[in-house]
């Protein structure tokens, strides 16, 4: 495989995909089933999920259901994955504005594009299929595909696999900015996603709409 001198690596949730458009209804379905099975009492923890979105899946369910057994958490995670994929399949999800046009412009310039996400493979595949994203991206990396535990390790795997010399990491959470730092990459923080200002404090550049990537990445490269 030939080495890639420069690439752009994107997070999925809160960067390309407006996750809340399918997450909230899917979460209600999953916790409704948990209640019917006698495995949960109380309201659906929507706000807590939105707050922690972007952390690895096992950690998500430990935080949402701290008193539940590991077996119950695993069952809930499996149901939720099915429910969220069903929502995507029904056409209920949305990308952020200008994602298609911006990605097309970048791909037309010959820039290798990748996704590195904490989401599961099936979830990424559902989004990829629903929004025809394969035309822009070389590959989609997920933690469960490689049995890894952190975004930093996932990005390192991607860089090594494709021989990427330099890259920009684009994402909306602290784990994206940290993955860039840990791997010696530039970082673009997306303020239109789920992050707060504190999470993006270490980003090299912060953008407020996806279309800004088209000009920002070029400026970063020229300054290097």
Secondary structure as UniProt FT lines:
FT   STRAND          4..10
FT   TURN            14..16
FT   HELIX           20..36
FT   TURN            37..38
FT   HELIX           46..52
FT   TURN            53..54
FT   HELIX           57..64
FT   TURN            65..67
FT   HELIX           70..89
FT   TURN            90..91
FT   TURN            97..98
FT   HELIX           99..108
FT   TURN            109..110
FT   STRAND          112..117
FT   HELIX           121..130
FT   TURN            131..132
FT   HELIX           133..135
FT   STRAND          139..142
FT   HELIX           143..146
FT   HELIX           151..162
FT   STRAND          164..171
FT   HELIX           174..182
FT   TURN            183..184
FT   STRAND          186..190
FT   TURN            191..192
FT   TURN            197..202
FT   STRAND          205..207
FT   HELIX           210..212
FT   HELIX           213..223
//
